[in-house]
Amino acid sequence: MLFFYAFSYLGGKNAMARTDERTALCALNKALGYVPAAGHALLQHFGAAAPVFDLEGAALREALGPYREFADQLDGRLLEWAAGELDRIRSEGFRMIAYGEEDYPSLLAECEDPPLALYFNASSPPAAVFEMRPSIAVVGTRDLSPYGRDWCRRLVLAMGEASVPPCIVSGLAFGADGIAHRTALECGLTTVGVMATGIEKVYPWQHTELAGEMVRTPGCAVVTDYPTGSAPVALNFIRRNRIIAGLSRATVVIESKTKGGSLITAKYACDYNRDVYALPGRADDVRSAGCNSLIRQRMADIVTDPEDLVERLGLGKTARRRKAGLEALLGRKYGADSPLIRLALVVKGRPGISLDEIVRETGWSWPEVQERAAILETDGFLETDLLRRCTIPAKIV
């Protein structure tokens, strides 16, 4: 948390009774957004952003050190703009989360160069978006091959079946980003889109409807660190990629050429000591050259199986593997054709199902169901409560 100055600032070109800390951070984010190290150096020196705007001339240039070229921008006009910016985003239903505030994403705050301000558009509060579930970045080229599209969907769908469903983070671009976001929504996962424009403008415009669905879906969001009115210039995407990596505990690269935003995101993830995974491709496929290079340089682990990736991401097992694992376990115990396996799988698919409901679903007689349930319960594969509702113990699945 940042320290807040409680005293009044006197004198100087920006003389004012008190500089609001959020306004100061918004102002610094605009002026120093492309060099976040400068903003964080000032915060470390002063303990807060507001005191920066009490300085002028030589004192301000000295405080900026190697970033003294920005001194002329840090004046009262910038503070006036920032105050108006905060009013604008509030009036349009957006939020700004300032660095050091409780709502600031904890994973992003761990990075060495997090944005001083994060614009936020969602129907849920920030904690419900950033802190409720593990975040996994899924990125790749805009020019995805059919192979890449298929694997992007398969990987996200597998995460949707995980014991611990993650939040999918990507960049709202064409190709892998759009497929990752849409598939996440399709299979009930939450997803966050990080934009390279102002919060009020979606780029590409063809994803306006997608972004709107994300904003309306609980637990999803669209974010950016760019002030309102920012255009999608090329340099913005490089700066945007560090936020995708910073918000995520791991990054999965689907397809990438030898130069591209996905490789930049992967590099940021490595710099932040986060895990990186890459989908391999043919040796002569230019769209897989970047992924193959990441794997060859051991910057990324290879992805060859969706269920295996889910487990390596620390998300538990997929529903398919949990079912297969239960079948194999009971098969070894009772034999592959045992009716006890069917009973256990019925309960696995409908936790809390009663014995009466099992009779109706299986067509077995009541004594058969009762006897088989008793065997499974005695052997520790089934639990029943006082109302005879059945579940498979968590340690089994």
Protein Blocks (a to p, Z undefined) as FASTA:
>chain_A
ZZddfbdceejjkbcfbdcfklmmmmmmmmmmmmmmlmmmmmmmnopaklmmmgghjlmm
mmnmmmmmmmmmmcfklmmmmmmmmmmmmmnopacddehiaklcfklmmpmbbcfbdcdd
dfbdfklmmmmpccddddddfkbcfklmmmmmmmmmmmmmpmbdcddddehighjlmmmm
mmmmmnopacddddfbdfkbccdfklmmmmmmmmmpghiacddfbdehiacdfklmmmmm
mmmmmmpcbdcdfbdcfbdfklmmmmmmmmnopacddddddfklmklmmmmmmmmnopac
cdfbfklmmmmnonapafklmmmmmmmmmmmmnopklmklmmmmmmmmmghiafklmmmm
nopafklmmmmmmmmmmnopaccdfkopacddfklZZ
